[in-house]
Amino acid sequence: MCWSSKAQREVSQMGDFSIGELVVILVVGLILFGPNKIPEFARQCGRAVNMFKQGLREGLEEEPVKKTESPSVKAS
């Protein structure tokens, strides 16, 4: 695929945030949610991440169940 240099620059700069943009995002979040809700939201996010990690660990520890019995089909 042939990309122009302008398209390559646009793709590479899509995820770049400057300090000013981050400050604006934080101020808007503070205005919308208030100072009391932000720590509660952060705690809930932390719990969700921990539960997700725990689920992954439990899923990896379990061995896949092998089916020893094959379903038999009875002819009538």
N, C-alpha and C positions, 0 to 999 in steps of 0.2 A: 504494500500500500504506500502510496506517495503522499507524504505530509509536507505542507509548506512550513517554513520556519515560524511564521506567525501562529499557525495552528499548534505547533509544538510548544511555543511559549505559553499560549492560553491554557493548554492542558496541564502544563507543569505548574502554573500559577494558581490553579483553581483552589487548592487546599492551603495556600499561604495566607496567614492572617498577620496583620501588623499589630503592634501594641495598641494603637488607637482604636482599631476595630474590636479588639478584645475588651477594651475598657467600655466601649459603647454597649457591647453585648452584656457585660456584667452589670452595668448601670440599668439597662432595660430589665434584666432579670430581677434586680433588686427592687425596682419600682413595681413590677408585676406581682411578685411573690411576697415581698416584704422581708425584713430581716429575721423574722421568727420562722418562716417556712423553709428558708434555704438550708439550715442545718438539718431539719427533719427530712427534707428531700435527699440530702447527701447521705444520711443514715440509711434511708430506704434503698438508695442505689447500692450502697455497700452491702446491705443484707442480700439484695437480689444477686449481686455478683458472687457473694459467698455461697448462696444456695445453688447457683449455676455451677460453680466449681465443685461443690460437694456432689451434685448430681453426676457430673462428668467422672469424678473419682469412683463413685459407686458403680457407674455403668462400666467402667474399665475393669473393676475388680470382679464383676460377675462373669462367669464363664458362659459362653453361648450354650443353650440347651440343645442337645443332639436328639433328634427324633429317632427312636429305636423301632418304633412300630409304624409300619406303613398302613395307610387306610386300605382295608380290603373291600372290594366291590363284589357284591353278591349278585349273581345272575338269577333272574327269576324265570 
